[in-house]
Amino acid sequence: MAHADLVILGGGSGGYACALRAAELGKSVILIDKDKLGGTCLHRGCIPTKALLHAAEVADSAKESDSFGVRATFDGIDMPKVNEYRDGVVGRLYKGLQGLVKSRNVTFVEGEGRLVAPDTVEVNGERYTGTNVVLATGSYARSLPGLEISGRIMTSDQALNLDYVPSSAIVLGGGVIGVEFASVWKSFGTDVTIVEGLPHLVPNEDEACSKALERAYRKRGINFSLGVRFASATQDENGVHVTLEDGTQLDADLLLVAVGRGPNTSGMGYEEQGVAMERGWVLVDDRLRTNVPGVFAVGDITPGLQLAHRGFQHGIFVAEEIAGLNPAVIADVNIPRVTYCEPEVASVGLTEAEAREQHGNNVAVYEYNLGGNGKSQILGTAGFIKLVQLTNGPVIGVHMVGSRVGEQIGEAQLIVNWEAHPEDVATLIHAHPTQNEALGEAHLALAGKPLHAHA
Ligand SMILES: Cc1cc2nc3c(=O)[nH]c(=O)nc-3n(C[C@H](O)[C@H](O)[C@H](O)COP(=O)(O)OP(=O)(O)OC[C@H]3O[C@@H](n4cnc5c(N)ncnc54)[C@H](O)[C@@H]3O)c2cc1C
């Protein structure tokens, strides 16, 4: 039986971040994963999808080259080559991560683990005990009752590995994963229809962002149906046939089921060891402790935002907590969120509706249109930056839409997390011509001294 200060079950964003930070703090660490180190984000999530989105941007640039006076033709997508490029990116990062884990003397154990005692994980008949145990087994792509994933009906796991561009696709779910795949496929030449049961695409975002994305998608020729729920789907050799609850029939080459991700926790011994759970999620307090002493949980298995950087932050937090460093708690609402479709949607903090719900009329809002931003004009993108402020107080929400605005989220999250007032940001200098300037301009306006905007 091997023993370590920390035994971590799951080597995805949450688990490996915890391992690396704990090792840095002088702790001994055993990190267990049944699959490849790096988890969903590196192998089936963030990185491969963003590589596809970059290939999509290159395709769009070729198609639109004429409007910039550049002679180029778009001849089509060579999907095996796109996949080769994507795999190259993932492969290099995977190698780097393996090197990091090794260099910090983290013991990596390959195999399926099960919690057999509050301080013990069993893998392939071997037992590993930890002074502390960290559960980090992540999430899986969910489907709907009666909707079986097979053949032409797939989740992001299979959609990522297609070696052809579908001629048409139905995307079930207008959340982050759904709109990102819709964006890639449209750029690659697929006829796409998104089906979203709620009234808006990216329904968790500020409504202004959802509406702007809907306008942009309409312009791009991406079809979507909002506010009507999916009823059933069948498939045959010709394609998939989807029926909505209002009787609408849709046909396509394939159906992508992007209706959310569930916690990967069943059959792992958590309940048996007395870990409190709710509908499969592991419940934790704000210091990421489960109800079982010495057992923590991080990342997608805990209720809340399912984002890789939340997993990293959770992992680092738990390592520092165990080392007695008393790290600061970061509320989910102040974690930055980016949807990498074209145009991008990026946000941090409260939406206008949430702010009004919490603070009533004590809320000020300002929207800066990217029409006045030089770099956005150069890129040819429309969009805006919307600020939500506590009246005469700090900025509590930043919401952005436009090509590449995800790159602005770094400053936006500093503003919200450091509780900056518009006047604080207005005195700082934003380089010209950048899209970052738009963030500066929005704060100048909210501070009562607009420059390239009407008062
Ligand atoms: C298509 C897609 C795109 C995404 N894009 C983004 C993005 O752009 N930005 C972003 O921030 N997030 C994105 N995400 C979400 C992000 O991938 C997750 O939030 C993140 O991976 C969660 O990390 P985790 O450590 O909690 O879980 P995971 O990364 O899922 O890792 C869990 C690990 O546990 C292992 N495991 C599970 N059970 C066992 C067991 N019994 N024994 C041993 N090992 C086990 C698994 O093999 C896995 O490696 C995306 C997700 C998807 C699916």
The ligand as an SDF file (V2000), in Angstrom:
LIG
                    3D

 53 58  0  0  0  0  0  0  0  0999 V2000
  -16.4000   20.3270  -26.1800 C   0  0  0  0  0  0  0  0  0  0  0  0
  -15.9530   21.0290  -24.9280 C   0  0  0  0  0  0  0  0  0  0  0  0
  -15.3590   22.2770  -25.0110 C   0  0  0  0  0  0  0  0  0  0  0  0
  -14.9490   22.9320  -23.8680 C   0  0  0  0  0  0  0  0  0  0  0  0
  -14.3550   24.1580  -23.9880 N   0  0  0  0  0  0  0  0  0  0  0  0
  -13.9440   24.8160  -22.8910 C   0  0  0  0  0  0  0  0  0  0  0  0
  -13.2840   26.0720  -22.9920 C   0  0  0  0  0  0  0  0  0  0  0  0
  -13.0680   26.5910  -24.0970 O   0  0  0  0  0  0  0  0  0  0  0  0
  -12.8830   26.6890  -21.8670 N   0  0  0  0  0  0  0  0  0  0  0  0
  -13.1030   26.1530  -20.6300 C   0  0  0  0  0  0  0  0  0  0  0  0
  -12.7220   26.7660  -19.6380 O   0  0  0  0  0  0  0  0  0  0  0  0
  -13.7120   24.9530  -20.4930 N   0  0  0  0  0  0  0  0  0  0  0  0
  -14.1370   24.2790  -21.5950 C   0  0  0  0  0  0  0  0  0  0  0  0
  -14.7130   23.0450  -21.4570 N   0  0  0  0  0  0  0  0  0  0  0  0
  -14.9340   22.5070  -20.0940 C   0  0  0  0  0  0  0  0  0  0  0  0
  -13.6590   21.9130  -19.5070 C   0  0  0  0  0  0  0  0  0  0  0  0
  -13.1640   20.9300  -20.3820 O   0  0  0  0  0  0  0  0  0  0  0  0
  -13.9830   21.2940  -18.1480 C   0  0  0  0  0  0  0  0  0  0  0  0
  -14.5730   22.2770  -17.3330 O   0  0  0  0  0  0  0  0  0  0  0  0
  -12.7350   20.7740  -17.4580 C   0  0  0  0  0  0  0  0  0  0  0  0
  -12.0990   19.7990  -18.2240 O   0  0  0  0  0  0  0  0  0  0  0  0
  -13.1120   20.1930  -16.0790 C   0  0  0  0  0  0  0  0  0  0  0  0
  -11.9850   19.6980  -15.4390 O   0  0  0  0  0  0  0  0  0  0  0  0
  -12.1020   18.5400  -14.3550 P   0  0  0  0  0  0  0  0  0  0  0  0
  -10.7050   18.3240  -13.8500 O   0  0  0  0  0  0  0  0  0  0  0  0
  -13.1500   18.8340  -13.3960 O   0  0  0  0  0  0  0  0  0  0  0  0
  -12.5940   17.2590  -15.1640 O   0  0  0  0  0  0  0  0  0  0  0  0
  -12.0290   16.4900  -16.4360 P   0  0  0  0  0  0  0  0  0  0  0  0
  -11.1710   17.3640  -17.2770 O   0  0  0  0  0  0  0  0  0  0  0  0
  -13.1980   15.8510  -17.0610 O   0  0  0  0  0  0  0  0  0  0  0  0
  -11.0610   15.3930  -15.8210 O   0  0  0  0  0  0  0  0  0  0  0  0
  -11.5330   14.3200  -15.0750 C   0  0  0  0  0  0  0  0  0  0  0  0
  -10.5290   13.1910  -15.2100 C   0  0  0  0  0  0  0  0  0  0  0  0
  -10.9070   12.1540  -14.3130 O   0  0  0  0  0  0  0  0  0  0  0  0
  -10.6460   10.9160  -14.9210 C   0  0  0  0  0  0  0  0  0  0  0  0
  -11.4810    9.9080  -14.2570 N   0  0  0  0  0  0  0  0  0  0  0  0
  -12.8360    9.8760  -14.1900 C   0  0  0  0  0  0  0  0  0  0  0  0
  -13.2420    8.8270  -13.4450 N   0  0  0  0  0  0  0  0  0  0  0  0
  -12.1310    8.1830  -13.0430 C   0  0  0  0  0  0  0  0  0  0  0  0
  -11.8760    7.0280  -12.2610 C   0  0  0  0  0  0  0  0  0  0  0  0
  -12.8710    6.3330  -11.6940 N   0  0  0  0  0  0  0  0  0  0  0  0
  -10.6070    6.6540  -12.0670 N   0  0  0  0  0  0  0  0  0  0  0  0
   -9.5840    7.3440  -12.6160 C   0  0  0  0  0  0  0  0  0  0  0  0
   -9.7470    8.4470  -13.3500 N   0  0  0  0  0  0  0  0  0  0  0  0
  -11.0130    8.8630  -13.5560 C   0  0  0  0  0  0  0  0  0  0  0  0
  -10.9810   11.1430  -16.3850 C   0  0  0  0  0  0  0  0  0  0  0  0
  -10.3060   10.2040  -17.2060 O   0  0  0  0  0  0  0  0  0  0  0  0
  -10.4740   12.5690  -16.5970 C   0  0  0  0  0  0  0  0  0  0  0  0
   -9.1620   12.6020  -17.0850 O   0  0  0  0  0  0  0  0  0  0  0  0
  -15.1200   22.3420  -22.5930 C   0  0  0  0  0  0  0  0  0  0  0  0
  -15.6840   21.0720  -22.4930 C   0  0  0  0  0  0  0  0  0  0  0  0
  -16.1020   20.4110  -23.6510 C   0  0  0  0  0  0  0  0  0  0  0  0
  -16.6840   19.0530  -23.5370 C   0  0  0  0  0  0  0  0  0  0  0  0
  1  2  1  0
  2  3  1  0
  2 52  2  0
  3  4  2  0
  4  5  1  0
  4 50  1  0
  5  6  2  0
  6  7  1  0
  6 13  1  0
  7  8  2  0
  7  9  1  0
  9 10  1  0
 10 11  2  0
 10 12  1  0
 12 13  2  0
 13 14  1  0
 14 15  1  0
 14 50  1  0
 15 16  1  0
 16 17  1  0
 16 18  1  0
 18 19  1  0
 18 20  1  0
 20 21  1  0
 20 22  1  0
 22 23  1  0
 23 24  1  0
 24 25  2  0
 24 26  1  0
 24 27  1  0
 27 28  1  0
 28 29  2  0
 28 30  1  0
 28 31  1  0
 31 32  1  0
 32 33  1  0
 33 34  1  0
 33 48  1  0
 34 35  1  0
 35 36  1  0
 35 46  1  0
 36 37  1  0
 36 45  1  0
 37 38  2  0
 38 39  1  0
 39 40  1  0
 39 45  2  0
 40 41  1  0
 40 42  2  0
 42 43  1  0
 43 44  2  0
 44 45  1  0
 46 47  1  0
 46 48  1  0
 48 49  1  0
 50 51  2  0
 51 52  1  0
 52 53  1  0
M  END
$$$$
